[in-house]
Structure formats: structure tokens, C-alpha cells
Amino acid sequence: MAAADARRLSAAARLQLRDRAVRRHPYAHGVAQIPLLDGEPAAQAPERPARTTSKRIAPGDIVEVDRKGRRFHALVLELEQRESGRFDLALRPLDGRTTYRTATVRDVVAVWRRARPHG
């Protein structure tokens, strides 16, 4: 009975983490900051990679992947689009015990976006 409760709690915790990772502020995307003081213009942020997948995954993001029933976290190195339109992800697992180096977007359970540099 306690094991079933622990599994239910971990599933609920996973859902909460996934929702928190995907949720973003609706007005913050694409807003440029203007300088309030006289002097030098604000520095432009470097160009970020385009997010073209359905889950808006880009290189540099950390993803949770469920591949053949095994869950692991990995850093996305690159995206490659097949002729069919689906995307393959080149991954670097964060845990050394994981040997999977590729996954599809369908395998991704959660996404943590790379933070933009402040400055």
C-alpha cells in the first residue's frame, strides 16, 4: 500500500514539475529592453536558435526523456529534421550510466529551457 502511494506521489510530482517547466510568462517573450539613462544604447542579446519543434525544444535545453521505459535527463546538443518532418535530438545524458545519445521529440517528457543571459 505504501509503495502504491509513493508511486502516485512521484507521478503527481512529475506532472507538477512538467507543468512548471513548460509554463512561461505570456508577455516576456520577444520584448526588447530600452535604456532609461542617456548614453550608450542597450546591448543586443545574441541570436538564439530557432525553436521549431512542437515542444519548442532548442539546443542547450535540458530534457527529461522516456526512452523504452527508461527515464533520464539530458542536454540537447542539436536537432535534425527527417524527410517526414519529425525531429531527432542529439543528446548528452547528464547521468553517466545512460547510453542513449538520440531520441525523438515524442520521447521527451519535460523541457527546461536554457536561461537567457542577463546583462
C-alpha positions as CSV (number, residue, x, y, z in Angstrom):
1,M,0.0,0.0,0.0
2,A,2.8,2.4,0.9
3,A,4.6,1.7,-2.4
4,A,1.5,2.5,-4.4
5,D,1.1,5.8,-2.6
6,A,4.8,6.6,-3.2
7,R,4.3,5.9,-7.0
8,R,1.2,8.1,-7.1
9,L,3.0,10.9,-5.3
10,S,6.0,10.7,-7.6
11,A,3.7,10.7,-10.7
12,A,1.9,13.8,-9.3
13,A,5.3,15.5,-8.5
14,R,6.5,14.7,-12.1
15,L,3.3,16.3,-13.6
16,Q,3.8,19.4,-11.4
17,L,7.5,19.7,-12.5
18,R,6.5,19.3,-16.1
19,D,3.8,22.0,-15.9
20,R,6.2,24.3,-14.1
21,A,8.9,23.7,-16.8
22,V,6.6,24.4,-19.7
23,R,4.7,27.4,-18.3
24,R,6.1,30.8,-19.3
25,H,5.1,34.4,-18.8
26,P,2.9,35.4,-21.9
27,Y,4.3,38.9,-22.2
28,A,8.0,38.3,-21.6
29,H,8.8,36.7,-25.0
30,G,10.3,39.0,-27.6
31,V,10.3,42.2,-25.5
32,A,13.2,44.4,-26.1
33,Q,14.6,46.5,-23.2
34,I,15.1,50.2,-23.8
35,P,17.8,52.2,-22.0
36,L,16.4,54.6,-19.4
37,L,19.6,56.6,-19.0
38,D,21.4,58.8,-21.6
39,G,24.5,57.3,-23.0
40,E,25.2,54.0,-24.7
41,P,22.4,52.1,-26.3
42,A,21.4,48.8,-24.7
43,A,23.5,45.8,-26.0
44,Q,21.5,43.5,-28.2
45,A,21.2,39.9,-27.0
46,P,22.9,37.3,-29.1
47,E,20.8,35.5,-31.6
48,R,19.1,32.4,-30.0
49,P,18.5,29.2,-32.0
50,A,15.0,29.0,-33.5
51,R,12.6,26.7,-31.7
52,T,10.9,24.7,-34.5
53,T,9.7,21.5,-32.8
54,S,6.2,21.1,-31.4
55,K,7.5,21.2,-27.8
56,R,9.7,24.2,-28.7
57,I,13.0,22.4,-27.9
58,A,16.3,24.0,-28.9
59,P,20.0,23.2,-28.5
60,G,21.1,23.9,-24.9
61,D,17.8,22.9,-23.3
62,I,17.7,20.1,-20.7
63,V,15.1,17.5,-21.3
64,E,13.6,14.6,-19.5
65,V,13.4,11.6,-21.9
66,D,11.4,8.4,-21.6
67,R,13.1,6.0,-23.9
68,K,11.9,2.4,-23.9
69,G,10.6,2.8,-20.4
70,R,13.8,4.3,-19.0
71,R,13.7,7.9,-17.9
72,F,16.8,10.1,-17.9
73,H,17.8,13.8,-18.1
74,A,20.0,15.0,-21.0
75,L,21.3,18.1,-22.6
76,V,20.1,18.7,-26.2
77,L,23.2,19.2,-28.5
78,E,21.4,19.5,-31.8
79,L,18.1,18.9,-33.7
80,E,17.9,17.2,-37.1
81,Q,14.7,17.1,-39.1
82,R,13.8,13.9,-41.1
83,E,12.3,14.0,-44.5
84,S,9.0,13.0,-42.8
85,G,9.1,16.3,-40.8
86,R,9.8,14.6,-37.5
87,F,12.8,15.7,-35.4
88,D,15.6,13.7,-33.9
89,L,17.5,15.0,-30.9
90,A,21.2,14.5,-30.4
91,L,21.6,14.2,-26.6
92,R,24.3,14.2,-24.0
93,P,22.9,12.3,-20.9
94,L,23.6,14.0,-17.6
95,D,24.0,10.6,-15.9
96,G,27.0,8.6,-17.0
97,R,25.0,5.3,-16.6
98,T,22.8,6.2,-19.6
99,T,24.0,5.2,-23.0
100,Y,21.2,6.7,-25.2
101,R,22.5,9.5,-27.4
102,T,19.5,10.1,-29.6
103,A,15.8,10.5,-29.0
104,T,12.7,11.8,-30.9
105,V,10.5,14.7,-29.8
106,R,7.8,12.1,-28.8
107,D,10.2,10.6,-26.2
108,V,10.6,14.0,-24.4
109,V,8.5,14.2,-21.2
110,A,9.6,17.6,-19.9
111,V,11.7,20.6,-21.1
112,W,13.8,23.0,-19.1
113,R,14.7,25.9,-21.3
114,R,18.2,27.4,-21.3
115,A,18.3,30.7,-19.4
116,R,18.9,33.8,-21.4
117,P,22.0,35.8,-20.2
118,H,21.2,38.9,-18.2
119,G,23.0,41.9,-18.9
